[in-house]
Amino acid sequence: CNRLMARLRHLFNWAIAEGLTERSPFTRGGVSLVTLDHRAETERTRRLQRGERTRLLQHAHPHLQALIIAALSTGCRRGELLSLQWSQIRRDEHGVARWIEFPASKTKTHEPRVIPVSSDLRAVLEMRRTDPTGHPLPPDAYVFGNAVGDPLTSIKTAWRNTCRRAGIHDLHFHDLRREFACRLLESS
């Protein structure tokens, strides 16, 4: 709610500066009518504690386990991983997965990104590459979809149950993105 109110207030201030309107519903007579609760906008700093990565992977079902490894290996958002299709996996001349190409239409920032594939993620991709009958999934199949490559829309219940079984509290899937970034910075 705070973010929406801040954007609306900014929009009205811009409209006043551009001469599109003369007043804002956020002020009356120079007095602010709406105050934002800045305490509600505290930044999350949660990272994986010692042993949590192992416990998460031990208690996750194979599909979620693959997503966790992908998130920790790439720093991608949950939606980016769930929308990843085999056509976005780029392979070298030997057929080895080397890069993931996210077109602008599939990223939150609407900027295209190319992400290298780590050895851990490469192993996950190889395991997910075929359907239950052993045939390779088509290019339009979803990498982290169901067994036949159909898309999944949510992993909330699986995530919550995995964290509960692993005895991990207050960990969001998005925290894995922060963990990737922090480890990347720490390694340089």
N, CA, C and O atoms as a DFTB+ gen file, in Angstrom:
752 C
 N C O
     1  1       0.828      -1.186       0.000
     2  2       0.000       0.000       0.000
     3  2       0.879       1.260       0.000
     4  3       0.608       2.226      -0.712
     5  1       1.944       1.219       0.823
     6  2       2.867       2.359       0.868
     7  2       3.454       2.664      -0.503
     8  3       3.528       3.822      -0.914
     9  1       3.866       1.624      -1.199
    10  2       4.494       1.825      -2.511
    11  2       3.507       2.425      -3.505
    12  3       3.863       3.304      -4.290
    13  1       2.272       1.948      -3.467
    14  2       1.245       2.484      -4.353
    15  2       0.981       3.958      -4.045
    16  3       0.902       4.788      -4.950
    17  1       0.848       4.267      -2.766
    18  2       0.603       5.663      -2.370
    19  2       1.781       6.556      -2.765
    20  3       1.577       7.675      -3.235
    21  1       2.990       6.079      -2.584
    22  2       4.172       6.868      -2.955
    23  2       4.198       7.126      -4.457
    24  3       4.534       8.228      -4.892
    25  1       3.845       6.115      -5.252
    26  2       3.818       6.305      -6.707
    27  2       2.726       7.272      -7.133
    28  3       2.939       8.113      -8.007
    29  1       1.555       7.152      -6.517
    30  2       0.465       8.075      -6.844
    31  2       0.843       9.515      -6.482
    32  3       0.597      10.445      -7.250
    33  1       1.443       9.681      -5.305
    34  2       1.862      11.021      -4.880
    35  2       2.886      11.581      -5.862
    36  3       2.818      12.751      -6.240
    37  1       3.829      10.744      -6.268
    38  2       4.832      11.174      -7.242
    39  2       4.176      11.563      -8.571
    40  3       4.555      12.561      -9.183
    41  1       3.197      10.775      -9.013
    42  2       2.493      11.061     -10.258
    43  2       1.793      12.422     -10.190
    44  3       1.868      13.211     -11.132
    45  1       1.121      12.687      -9.081
    46  2       0.449      13.981      -8.947
    47  2       1.452      15.133      -8.878
    48  3       1.212      16.192      -9.458
    49  1       2.565      14.940      -8.182
    50  2       3.585      15.999      -8.136
    51  2       4.152      16.269      -9.518
    52  3       4.408      17.419      -9.873
    53  1       4.349      15.210     -10.306
    54  2       4.821      15.373     -11.684
    55  2       3.777      16.123     -12.515
    56  3       4.123      17.024     -13.279
    57  1       2.504      15.754     -12.368
    58  2       1.427      16.402     -13.136
    59  2       1.331      17.885     -12.797
    60  3       1.063      18.705     -13.675
    61  1       1.547      18.232     -11.537
    62  2       1.543      19.640     -11.139
    63  2       2.712      20.361     -11.790
    64  3       2.544      21.453     -12.332
    65  1       3.901      19.756     -11.743
    66  2       5.095      20.367     -12.338
    67  2       4.947      20.549     -13.846
    68  3       5.477      21.507     -14.408
    69  1       4.231      19.638     -14.503
    70  2       4.027      19.712     -15.950
    71  2       2.846      20.607     -16.335
    72  3       2.593      20.832     -17.519
    73  1       2.130      21.112     -15.340
    74  2       0.990      21.971     -15.612
    75  2      -0.264      21.221     -16.027
    76  3      -1.179      21.820     -16.592
    77  1      -0.324      19.927     -15.762
    78  2      -1.481      19.127     -16.146
    79  2      -2.606      19.217     -15.121
    80  3      -3.768      18.975     -15.447
    81  1      -2.270      19.557     -13.908
    82  2      -3.260      19.746     -12.854
    83  2      -2.721      20.811     -11.898
    84  3      -1.533      21.132     -11.900
    85  1      -3.621      21.341     -11.091
    86  2      -3.191      22.392     -10.179
    87  2      -3.059      21.918      -8.743
    88  3      -2.405      22.579      -7.936
    89  1      -3.663      20.793      -8.410
    90  2      -3.587      20.322      -7.030
    91  2      -3.511      18.812      -6.951
    92  3      -3.806      18.086      -7.900
    93  1      -3.104      18.381      -5.784
    94  2      -2.947      16.961      -5.512
    95  2      -3.912      16.560      -4.404
    96  3      -4.123      17.330      -3.466
    97  1      -4.498      15.378      -4.492
    98  2      -5.375      14.922      -3.415
    99  2      -4.576      14.561      -2.144
   100  3      -5.161      14.245      -1.107
   101  1      -3.260      14.612      -2.236
   102  2      -2.423      14.276      -1.091
   103  2      -2.156      15.476      -0.182
   104  3      -1.694      15.312       0.947
   105  1      -2.445      16.676      -0.672
   106  2      -2.230      17.881       0.147
   107  2      -3.437      18.808       0.038
   108  3      -4.158      18.810      -0.960
   109  1      -3.630      19.583       1.080
   110  2      -4.662      20.600       1.085
   111  2      -4.108      21.802       1.843
   112  3      -3.762      21.710       3.021
   113  1      -4.033      22.923       1.146
   114  2      -3.513      24.131       1.778
   115  2      -2.061      23.977       2.234
   116  3      -1.660      24.553       3.246
   117  1      -1.282      23.204       1.489
   118  2       0.118      23.011       1.837
   119  2       0.343      21.978       2.934
   120  3       1.484      21.715       3.314
   121  1      -0.735      21.393       3.445
   122  2      -0.613      20.401       4.511
   123  2      -0.815      19.012       3.917
   124  3      -1.765      18.779       3.170
   125  1       0.079      18.100       4.251
   126  2      -0.024      16.732       3.743
   127  2      -1.182      16.009       4.427
   128  3      -1.278      15.987       5.654
   129  1      -2.053      15.424       3.620
   130  2      -3.198      14.689       4.144
   131  2      -2.894      13.198       4.314
   132  3      -3.537      12.514       5.110
   133  1      -1.927      12.711       3.576
   134  2      -1.594      11.298       3.606
   135  2      -0.125      11.161       4.000
   136  3       0.757      11.735       3.362
   137  1       0.117      10.403       5.046
   138  2       1.500      10.139       5.441
   139  2       1.788       8.659       5.213
   140  3       0.942       7.798       5.453
   141  1       2.979       8.395       4.752
   142  2       3.381       7.026       4.480
   143  2       4.077       6.456       5.705
   144  3       4.807       7.162       6.400
   145  1       3.847       5.184       5.963
   146  2       4.481       4.506       7.087
   147  2       5.801       3.918       6.604
   148  3       5.828       2.815       6.058
   149  1       6.894       4.650       6.803
   150  2       8.193       4.208       6.321
   151  2       8.740       3.033       7.125
   152  3       9.644       2.340       6.658
   153  1       8.214       2.798       8.314
   154  2       8.652       1.643       9.105
   155  2       8.198       0.345       8.453
   156  3       8.820      -0.699       8.650
   157  1       7.114       0.402       7.676
   158  2       6.599      -0.797       7.018
   159  2       7.488      -1.224       5.853
   160  3       7.370      -2.349       5.369
   161  1       8.361      -0.353       5.403
   162  2       9.212      -0.629       4.253
   163  2      10.618      -1.039       4.687
   164  3      11.604      -0.493       4.193
   165  1      10.711      -1.976       5.589
   166  2      12.025      -2.433       6.013
   167  2      12.538      -3.473       5.033
   168  3      11.795      -4.352       4.597
   169  1      13.780      -3.366       4.701
   170  2      14.408      -4.251       3.736
   171  2      14.711      -5.601       4.367
   172  3      15.206      -5.669       5.492
   173  1      14.415      -6.665       3.647
   174  2      14.756      -8.006       4.149
   175  2      16.244      -8.239       3.983
   176  3      16.845      -7.842       2.985
   177  1      16.821      -8.884       4.970
   178  2      18.247      -9.194       4.907
   179  2      18.496     -10.673       5.166
   180  3      19.637     -11.071       5.399
   181  1      17.463     -11.485       5.130
   182  2      17.553     -12.901       5.476
   183  2      18.430     -13.639       4.481
   184  3      18.236     -13.549       3.269
   185  1      19.396     -14.368       5.013
   186  2      20.253     -15.234       4.210
   187  2      20.190     -16.644       4.773
   188  3      19.705     -16.852       5.885
   189  1      20.669     -17.589       4.025
   190  2      20.705     -18.966       4.505
   191  2      21.727     -19.078       5.640
   192  3      22.846     -18.577       5.536
   193  1      21.326     -19.732       6.703
   194  2      22.218     -19.988       7.826
   195  2      22.947     -21.308       7.574
   196  3      22.591     -22.063       6.670
   197  1      23.953     -21.568       8.373
   198  2      24.735     -22.806       8.226
   199  2      23.805     -24.030       8.252
   200  3      23.006     -24.197       9.173
   201  1      23.926     -24.859       7.245
   202  2      23.164     -26.094       7.168
   203  2      21.782     -25.968       6.541
   204  3      21.161     -26.984       6.230
   205  1      21.281     -24.746       6.344
   206  2      19.921     -24.587       5.799
   207  2      19.826     -25.016       4.335
   208  3      18.813     -25.580       3.923
   209  1      20.855     -24.758       3.556
   210  2      20.832     -25.165       2.147
   211  2      20.690     -26.691       2.058
   212  3      19.872     -27.207       1.296
   213  1      21.483     -27.380       2.832
   214  2      21.442     -28.846       2.840
   215  2      20.087     -29.355       3.290
   216  3      19.522     -30.256       2.671
   217  1      19.560     -28.780       4.368
   218  2      18.258     -29.216       4.870
   219  2      17.145     -28.924       3.865
   220  3      16.239     -29.738       3.687
   221  1      17.212     -27.760       3.206
   222  2      16.207     -27.431       2.186
   223  2      16.218     -28.480       1.086
   224  3      15.168     -28.994       0.699
   225  1      17.399     -28.796       0.587
   226  2      17.503     -29.752      -0.514
   227  2      17.103     -31.159      -0.080
   228  3      16.526     -31.907      -0.868
   229  1      17.402     -31.525       1.164
   230  2      17.032     -32.848       1.660
   231  2      15.526     -33.022       1.782
   232  3      15.001     -34.107       1.532
   233  1      14.826     -31.951       2.167
   234  2      13.395     -32.047       2.434
   235  2      12.514     -31.628       1.250
   236  3      11.291     -31.749       1.315
   237  1      13.124     -31.145       0.184
   238  2      12.352     -30.721      -0.988
   239  2      12.104     -31.906      -1.908
   240  3      12.956     -32.782      -2.056
   241  1      10.930     -31.924      -2.522
   242  2      10.648     -32.907      -3.556
   243  2      11.525     -32.575      -4.767
   244  3      11.975     -31.436      -4.886
   245  1      11.780     -33.515      -5.654
   246  2      12.721     -33.288      -6.767
   247  2      12.465     -32.022      -7.586
   248  3      13.407     -31.329      -7.971
   249  1      11.193     -31.720      -7.850
   250  2      10.919     -30.524      -8.657
   251  2      11.360     -29.260      -7.934
   252  3      12.035     -28.417      -8.525
   253  1      10.991     -29.116      -6.669
   254  2      11.383     -27.929      -5.910
   255  2      12.883     -27.923      -5.669
   256  3      13.505     -26.860      -5.647
   257  1      13.456     -29.075      -5.492
   258  2      14.906     -29.184      -5.316
   259  2      15.613     -28.587      -6.539
   260  3      16.580     -27.839      -6.395
   261  1      15.133     -28.914      -7.728
   262  2      15.707     -28.382      -8.968
   263  2      15.569     -26.855      -9.017
   264  3      16.501     -26.160      -9.420
   265  1      14.414     -26.342      -8.608
   266  2      14.198     -24.890      -8.596
   267  2      15.124     -24.195      -7.596
   268  3      15.645     -23.118      -7.884
   269  1      15.331     -24.797      -6.434
   270  2      16.217     -24.215      -5.420
   271  2      17.641     -24.142      -5.956
   272  3      18.307     -23.117      -5.813
   273  1      18.108     -25.219      -6.571
   274  2      19.449     -25.216      -7.152
   275  2      19.558     -24.157      -8.244
   276  3      20.570     -23.462      -8.332
   277  1      18.526     -24.029      -9.075
   278  2      18.528     -23.021     -10.141
   279  2      18.564     -21.610      -9.554
   280  3      19.293     -20.752     -10.051
   281  1      17.789     -21.367      -8.510
   282  2      17.764     -20.032      -7.895
   283  2      19.115     -19.696      -7.267
   284  3      19.609     -18.579      -7.414
   285  1      19.703     -20.650      -6.575
   286  2      21.001     -20.411      -5.931
   287  2      22.137     -20.318      -6.942
   288  3      23.172     -19.719      -6.651
   289  1      21.960     -20.901      -8.121
   290  2      22.999     -20.882      -9.157
   291  2      22.903     -19.678     -10.084
   292  3      23.891     -19.293     -10.710
   293  1      21.709     -19.078     -10.174
   294  2      21.513     -18.004     -11.153
   295  2      21.097     -16.672     -10.543
   296  3      21.362     -15.621     -11.127
   297  1      20.453     -16.694      -9.383
   298  2      19.914     -15.466      -8.813
   299  2      18.642     -15.021      -9.511
   300  3      18.223     -13.874      -9.358
   301  1      18.021     -15.910     -10.274
   302  2      16.798     -15.555     -10.998
   303  2      15.600     -15.489     -10.057
   304  3      15.579     -16.120      -9.000
   305  1      14.617     -14.718     -10.466
   306  2      13.356     -14.642      -9.732
   307  2      12.546     -15.915      -9.969
   308  3      12.739     -16.609     -10.968
   309  1      11.641     -16.212      -9.041
   310  2      10.792     -17.392      -9.138
   311  2      10.024     -17.399     -10.470
   312  3       9.989     -18.420     -11.157
   313  1       9.418     -16.277     -10.830
   314  2       8.645     -16.200     -12.069
   315  2       9.498     -16.412     -13.309
   316  3       9.036     -17.003     -14.286
   317  1      10.738     -15.935     -13.279
   318  2      11.633     -16.139     -14.418
   319  2      11.946     -17.624     -14.574
   320  3      11.962     -18.145     -15.689
   321  1      12.193     -18.300     -13.459
   322  2      12.496     -19.729     -13.529
   323  2      11.283     -20.536     -13.962
   324  3      11.409     -21.461     -14.765
   325  1      10.110     -20.199     -13.441
   326  2       8.901     -20.942     -13.813
   327  2       8.509     -20.709     -15.273
   328  3       7.841     -21.550     -15.875
   329  1       8.919     -19.576     -15.846
   330  2       8.584     -19.302     -17.248
   331  2       9.692     -19.725     -18.214
   332  3       9.555     -19.557     -19.426
   333  1      10.786     -20.273     -17.684
   334  2      11.920     -20.678     -18.510
   335  2      11.541     -21.854     -19.413
   336  3      11.020     -22.869     -18.952
   337  1      11.813     -21.694     -20.699
   338  2      11.524     -22.748     -21.675
   339  2      12.834     -23.280     -22.252
   340  3      13.855     -22.593     -22.234
   341  1      12.793     -24.489     -22.754
   342  2      14.004     -25.127     -23.268
   343  2      14.623     -24.342     -24.408
   344  3      15.834     -24.419     -24.613
   345  1      13.837     -23.595     -25.149
   346  2      14.383     -22.799     -26.258
   347  2      15.301     -21.684     -25.760
   348  3      16.065     -21.124     -26.546
   349  1      15.238     -21.353     -24.471
   350  2      16.078     -20.294     -23.907
   351  2      17.418     -20.822     -23.390
   352  3      18.281     -20.037     -22.997
   353  1      17.595     -22.142     -23.388
   354  2      18.850     -22.739     -22.946
   355  2      19.777     -22.803     -24.155
   356  3      19.458     -23.443     -25.157
   357  1      20.904     -22.149     -24.056
   358  2      21.867     -22.139     -25.164
   359  2      22.968     -23.158     -24.884
   360  3      23.524     -23.219     -23.787
   361  1      23.261     -23.944     -25.895
   362  2      24.253     -25.018     -25.759
   363  2      25.461     -24.734     -26.646
   364  3      25.362     -24.024     -27.646
   365  1      26.597     -25.301     -26.261
   366  2      27.802     -25.153     -27.081
   367  2      27.780     -26.190     -28.206
   368  3      26.792     -26.904     -28.377
   369  1      28.861     -26.270     -28.962
   370  2      28.918     -27.180     -30.115
   371  2      28.864     -28.654     -29.723
   372  3      28.616     -29.511     -30.572
   373  1      29.096     -28.960     -28.435
   374  2      29.026     -30.343     -27.950
   375  2      27.665     -30.671     -27.328
   376  3      27.460     -31.779     -26.832
   377  1      26.738     -29.712     -27.353
   378  2      25.402     -29.932     -26.797
   379  2      25.314     -29.718     -25.294
   380  3      24.330     -30.108     -24.667
   381  1      26.337     -29.099     -24.713
   382  2      26.371     -28.852     -23.267
   383  2      25.728     -27.495     -22.977
   384  3      26.065     -26.495     -23.610
   385  1      24.804     -27.466     -22.019
   386  2      24.130     -26.213     -21.646
   387  2      25.149     -25.238     -21.076
   388  3      25.861     -25.570     -20.128
   389  1      25.225     -24.037     -21.644
   390  2      26.201     -23.029     -21.217
   391  2      25.572     -21.730     -20.732
   392  3      26.102     -21.101     -19.816
   393  1      24.439     -21.307     -21.329
   394  2      23.818     -20.032     -21.007
   395  2      22.309     -20.156     -20.985
   396  3      21.715     -21.019     -21.632
   397  1      21.715     -19.262     -20.217
   398  2      20.261     -19.088     -20.259
   399  2      20.028     -17.686     -20.787
   400  3      20.590     -16.720     -20.271
   401  1      19.205     -17.575     -21.806
   402  2      18.865     -16.264     -22.372
   403  2      17.438     -15.907     -21.980
   404  3      16.482     -16.577     -22.371
   405  1      17.316     -14.842     -21.204
   406  2      15.995     -14.339     -20.841
   407  2      15.685     -13.150     -21.739
   408  3      16.369     -12.130     -21.665
   409  1      14.655     -13.266     -22.594
   410  2      14.269     -12.101     -23.398
   411  2      13.625     -11.050     -22.496
   412  3      13.150     -11.364     -21.404
   413  1      13.614      -9.824     -22.952
   414  2      13.053      -8.720     -22.167
   415  2      11.621      -8.999     -21.734
   416  3      11.206      -8.543     -20.668
   417  1      10.866      -9.727     -22.525
   418  2       9.462      -9.995     -22.202
   419  2       9.298     -10.906     -20.989
   420  3       8.204     -10.991     -20.432
   421  1      10.362     -11.589     -20.570
   422  2      10.257     -12.525     -19.450
   423  2      10.981     -12.046     -18.191
   424  3      11.140     -12.815     -17.244
   425  1      11.418     -10.789     -18.170
   426  2      12.096     -10.284     -16.981
   427  2      11.289      -9.159     -16.360
   428  3      10.551      -8.458     -17.053
   429  1      11.426      -8.989     -15.068
   430  2      10.682      -7.947     -14.352
   431  2      11.099      -6.550     -14.815
   432  3      10.275      -5.639     -14.894
   433  1      12.391      -6.396     -15.121
   434  2      12.915      -5.093     -15.523
   435  2      12.759      -4.822     -17.011
   436  3      13.108      -3.739     -17.483
   437  1      12.240      -5.789     -17.753
   438  2      12.067      -5.692     -19.214
   439  2      13.395      -5.447     -19.925
   440  3      13.446      -4.789     -20.964
   441  1      14.471      -5.988     -19.346
   442  2      15.793      -5.946     -19.958
   443  2      16.222      -7.384     -20.236
   444  3      16.094      -8.237     -19.357
   445  1      16.726      -7.676     -21.428
   446  2      17.185      -9.047     -21.690
   447  2      18.409      -9.369     -20.832
   448  3      19.204      -8.483     -20.517
   449  1      18.556     -10.646     -20.456
   450  2      19.709     -11.065     -19.650
   451  2      20.232     -12.398     -20.152
   452  3      19.472     -13.251     -20.609
   453  1      21.534     -12.559     -20.060
   454  2      22.175     -13.829     -20.372
   455  2      22.889     -14.269     -19.106
   456  3      23.676     -13.516     -18.534
   457  1      22.611     -15.493     -18.670
   458  2      23.140     -15.996     -17.409
   459  2      23.923     -17.277     -17.683
   460  3      23.418     -18.180     -18.351
   461  1      25.148     -17.364     -17.175
   462  2      25.904     -18.611     -17.367
   463  2      25.310     -19.752     -16.558
   464  3      24.706     -19.531     -15.508
   465  1      25.483     -20.967     -17.048
   466  2      24.969     -22.164     -16.385
   467  2      26.116     -22.801     -15.598
   468  3      27.146     -23.158     -16.170
   469  1      25.930     -22.941     -14.291
   470  2      26.937     -23.575     -13.435
   471  2      26.886     -25.088     -13.604
   472  3      25.951     -25.616     -14.205
   473  1      27.881     -25.783     -13.079
   474  2      27.900     -27.243     -13.187
   475  2      26.734     -27.866     -12.420
   476  3      26.157     -28.855     -12.872
   477  1      26.377     -27.290     -11.250
   478  2      25.224     -27.801     -10.495
   479  2      23.940     -27.669     -11.306
   480  3      23.148     -28.608     -11.396
   481  1      23.749     -26.502     -11.890
   482  2      22.543     -26.271     -12.685
   483  2      22.565     -27.133     -13.946
   484  3      21.522     -27.630     -14.371
   485  1      23.721     -27.312     -14.538
   486  2      23.833     -28.145     -15.748
   487  2      23.356     -29.565     -15.454
   488  3      22.659     -30.169     -16.269
   489  1      23.728     -30.092     -14.300
   490  2      23.297     -31.445     -13.918
   491  2      21.775     -31.505     -13.763
   492  3      21.141     -32.477     -14.176
   493  1      21.194     -30.460     -13.167
   494  2      19.736     -30.400     -13.010
   495  2      19.063     -30.347     -14.376
   496  3      18.072     -31.039     -14.607
   497  1      19.593     -29.536     -15.273
   498  2      18.998     -29.410     -16.607
   499  2      19.051     -30.741     -17.360
   500  3      18.098     -31.109     -18.046
   501  1      20.149     -31.446     -17.231
   502  2      20.257     -32.735     -17.917
   503  2      19.233     -33.733     -17.385
   504  3      18.681     -34.521     -18.153
   505  1      18.974     -33.707     -16.074
   506  2      17.987     -34.622     -15.488
   507  2      16.563     -34.272     -15.920
   508  3      15.709     -35.156     -15.993
   509  1      16.300     -33.014     -16.204
   510  2      14.940     -32.570     -16.546
   511  2      14.709     -32.519     -18.055
   512  3      13.614     -32.170     -18.498
   513  1      15.699     -32.854     -18.829
   514  2      15.654     -32.666     -20.277
   515  2      14.686     -33.597     -21.010
   516  3      14.272     -33.292     -22.129
   517  1      14.321     -34.721     -20.400
   518  2      13.451     -35.686     -21.090
   519  2      12.130     -35.869     -20.346
   520  3      12.026     -35.603     -19.149
   521  1      11.131     -36.328     -21.084
   522  2       9.819     -36.628     -20.483
   523  2       9.859     -38.024     -19.857
   524  3      10.879     -38.706     -19.960
   525  1       8.784     -38.462     -19.214
   526  2       8.788     -39.780     -18.561
   527  2       9.060     -40.962     -19.495
   528  3       9.493     -42.018     -19.036
   529  1       8.814     -40.799     -20.789
   530  2       9.066     -41.889     -21.743
   531  2      10.510     -41.871     -22.250
   532  3      10.907     -42.763     -23.000
   533  1      11.294     -40.876     -21.855
   534  2      12.691     -40.791     -22.269
   535  2      12.943     -39.945     -23.495
   536  3      14.081     -39.840     -23.954
   537  1      11.885     -39.333     -24.039
   538  2      12.045     -38.475     -25.217
   539  2      12.399     -37.050     -24.779
   540  3      11.901     -36.577     -23.757
   541  1      13.254     -36.367     -25.544
   542  2      13.599     -34.978     -25.198
   543  2      12.358     -34.088     -25.249
   544  3      11.507     -34.235     -26.127
   545  1      12.272     -33.175     -24.304
   546  2      11.145     -32.233     -24.293
   547  2      11.313     -31.234     -25.435
   548  3      12.441     -30.879     -25.779
   549  1      10.208     -30.776     -26.029
   550  2      10.302     -29.831     -27.146
   551  2      10.782     -28.452     -26.675
   552  3      10.730     -28.151     -25.483
   553  1      11.243     -27.624     -27.601
   554  2      11.763     -26.297     -27.244
   555  2      10.760     -25.406     -26.510
   556  3      11.162     -24.545     -25.728
   557  1       9.453     -25.601     -26.751
   558  2       8.463     -24.749     -26.093
   559  2       8.013     -25.305     -24.738
   560  3       7.154     -24.713     -24.086
   561  1       8.582     -26.434     -24.310
   562  2       8.248     -27.007     -22.997
   563  2       8.948     -26.190     -21.907
   564  3       9.988     -25.573     -22.140
   565  1       8.359     -26.204     -20.734
   566  2       8.892     -25.439     -19.608
   567  2       9.909     -26.277     -18.839
   568  3       9.631     -27.415     -18.461
   569  1      11.079     -25.707     -18.615
   570  2      12.166     -26.410     -17.937
   571  2      11.735     -26.848     -16.543
   572  3      11.993     -27.981     -16.137
   573  1      11.080     -25.951     -15.813
   574  2      10.643     -26.263     -14.454
   575  2       9.133     -26.445     -14.385
   576  3       8.484     -26.089     -13.401
   577  1       8.600     -27.009     -15.459
   578  2       7.184     -27.343     -15.490
   579  2       6.981     -28.744     -14.928
   580  3       7.839     -29.269     -14.218
   581  1       5.855     -29.335     -15.247
   582  2       5.599     -30.698     -14.769
   583  2       6.420     -31.689     -15.605
   584  3       7.254     -31.273     -16.410
   585  1       6.194     -32.970     -15.423
   586  2       7.004     -34.010     -16.070
   587  2       6.968     -33.957     -17.590
   588  3       7.918     -34.381     -18.248
   589  1       5.867     -33.434     -18.159
   590  2       5.770     -33.364     -19.618
   591  2       6.005     -31.952     -20.153
   592  3       5.771     -31.689     -21.333
   593  1       6.469     -31.041     -19.290
   594  2       6.837     -29.701     -19.736
   595  2       5.738     -28.675     -19.724
   596  3       5.925     -27.576     -20.246
   597  1       4.575     -28.999     -19.137
   598  2       3.515     -28.003     -19.006
   599  2       3.890     -27.037     -17.885
   600  3       4.562     -27.427     -16.930
   601  1       3.456     -25.768     -17.995
   602  2       3.869     -24.775     -16.992
   603  2       3.225     -25.001     -15.626
   604  3       2.108     -25.510     -15.520
   605  1       3.956     -24.611     -14.589
   606  2       3.423     -24.549     -13.228
   607  2       3.230     -23.082     -12.901
   608  3       4.014     -22.237     -13.333
   609  1       2.208     -22.782     -12.153
   610  2       1.946     -21.375     -11.833
   611  2       2.403     -20.993     -10.435
   612  3       2.665     -19.820     -10.171
   613  1       2.502     -21.961      -9.536
   614  2       2.847     -21.616      -8.163
   615  2       3.591     -22.753      -7.479
   616  3       3.380     -23.930      -7.772
   617  1       4.466     -22.367      -6.560
   618  2       5.185     -23.350      -5.746
   619  2       5.028     -23.015      -4.259
   620  3       5.755     -23.540      -3.416
   621  1       4.076     -22.140      -3.950
   622  2       3.935     -21.649      -2.568
   623  2       3.739     -22.773      -1.555
   624  3       4.418     -22.802      -0.528
   625  1       2.831     -23.689      -1.826
   626  2       2.557     -24.765      -0.876
   627  2       3.774     -25.674      -0.738
   628  3       4.147     -26.047       0.374
   629  1       4.386     -26.029      -1.846
   630  2       5.576     -26.888      -1.802
   631  2       6.698     -26.211      -1.025
   632  3       7.387     -26.860      -0.237
   633  1       6.886     -24.906      -1.242
   634  2       7.930     -24.159      -0.533
   635  2       7.643     -24.133       0.974
   636  3       8.519     -24.415       1.792
   637  1       6.423     -23.797       1.313
   638  2       6.048     -23.705       2.733
   639  2       6.223     -25.060       3.423
   640  3       6.758     -25.124       4.530
   641  1       5.781     -26.132       2.784
   642  2       5.911     -27.472       3.370
   643  2       7.369     -27.907       3.492
   644  3       7.752     -28.540       4.476
   645  1       8.173     -27.568       2.501
   646  2       9.598     -27.916       2.554
   647  2      10.285     -27.191       3.703
   648  3      11.056     -27.798       4.447
   649  1      10.014     -25.909       3.852
   650  2      10.611     -25.141       4.955
   651  2      10.157     -25.707       6.302
   652  3      10.950     -25.800       7.239
   653  1       8.902     -26.077       6.394
   654  2       8.391     -26.651       7.648
   655  2       9.091     -27.969       7.964
   656  3       9.549     -28.178       9.088
   657  1       9.175     -28.864       6.968
   658  2       9.838     -30.159       7.181
   659  2      11.318     -29.984       7.523
   660  3      11.876     -30.763       8.295
   661  1      11.953     -28.957       6.946
   662  2      13.380     -28.715       7.176
   663  2      13.632     -27.947       8.477
   664  3      14.780     -27.793       8.894
   665  1      12.563     -27.467       9.118
   666  2      12.727     -26.698      10.355
   667  2      13.325     -25.324      10.115
   668  3      14.060     -24.806      10.955
   669  1      13.011     -24.734       8.971
   670  2      13.536     -23.411       8.604
   671  2      12.408     -22.403       8.695
   672  3      11.333     -22.611       8.133
   673  1      12.653     -21.311       9.403
   674  2      11.635     -20.294       9.637
   675  2      11.987     -18.988       8.931
   676  3      13.158     -18.633       8.791
   677  1      10.950     -18.287       8.491
   678  2      11.067     -16.957       7.895
   679  2      12.004     -16.913       6.690
   680  3      12.775     -15.964       6.544
   681  1      11.948     -17.911       5.842
   682  2      12.741     -17.906       4.617
   683  2      11.783     -17.837       3.439
   684  3      10.910     -18.692       3.294
   685  1      11.944     -16.830       2.607
   686  2      11.145     -16.682       1.391
   687  2      11.962     -17.204       0.213
   688  3      13.192     -17.193       0.256
   689  1      11.291     -17.656      -0.824
   690  2      12.014     -18.122      -2.009
   691  2      12.885     -17.005      -2.564
   692  3      13.991     -17.262      -3.039
   693  1      12.402     -15.776      -2.509
   694  2      13.158     -14.631      -3.034
   695  2      14.470     -14.429      -2.273
   696  3      15.405     -13.833      -2.807
   697  1      14.549     -14.916      -1.038
   698  2      15.787     -14.797      -0.264
   699  2      16.927     -15.567      -0.922
   700  3      18.095     -15.256      -0.688
   701  1      16.607     -16.566      -1.741
   702  2      17.643     -17.314      -2.455
   703  2      18.324     -16.426      -3.486
   704  3      19.502     -16.617      -3.787
   705  1      17.600     -15.464      -4.027
   706  2      18.170     -14.488      -4.964
   707  2      19.224     -13.644      -4.253
   708  3      20.305     -13.402      -4.790
   709  1      18.896     -13.198      -3.041
   710  2      19.849     -12.417      -2.240
   711  2      21.063     -13.270      -1.878
   712  3      22.200     -12.800      -1.917
   713  1      20.806     -14.521      -1.529
   714  2      21.907     -15.435      -1.176
   715  2      22.875     -15.568      -2.339
   716  3      24.090     -15.530      -2.144
   717  1      22.344     -15.726      -3.554
   718  2      23.202     -15.811      -4.747
   719  2      24.038     -14.544      -4.894
   720  3      25.249     -14.618      -5.104
   721  1      23.399     -13.386      -4.784
   722  2      24.116     -12.116      -4.969
   723  2      25.193     -11.925      -3.904
   724  3      26.301     -11.486      -4.213
   725  1      24.877     -12.248      -2.672
   726  2      25.852     -12.097      -1.585
   727  2      27.043     -13.030      -1.782
   728  3      28.190     -12.630      -1.584
   729  1      26.773     -14.259      -2.168
   730  2      27.869     -15.214      -2.402
   731  2      28.729     -14.776      -3.583
   732  3      29.946     -14.958      -3.574
   733  1      28.092     -14.201      -4.594
   734  2      28.841     -13.704      -5.746
   735  2      29.770     -12.571      -5.321
   736  3      30.935     -12.538      -5.717
   737  1      29.262     -11.657      -4.526
   738  2      30.093     -10.548      -4.048
   739  2      31.203     -11.041      -3.129
   740  3      32.327     -10.545      -3.192
   741  1      30.897     -12.004      -2.285
   742  2      31.894     -12.533      -1.351
   743  2      33.015     -13.284      -2.067
   744  3      34.138     -13.348      -1.568
   745  1      32.711     -13.853      -3.236
   746  2      33.718     -14.626      -3.961
   747  2      34.664     -13.757      -4.760
   748  3      35.708     -14.229      -5.209
   749  1      34.313     -12.482      -4.948
   750  2      35.181     -11.625      -5.776
   751  2      36.161     -10.836      -4.945
   752  3      36.957     -10.072      -5.491
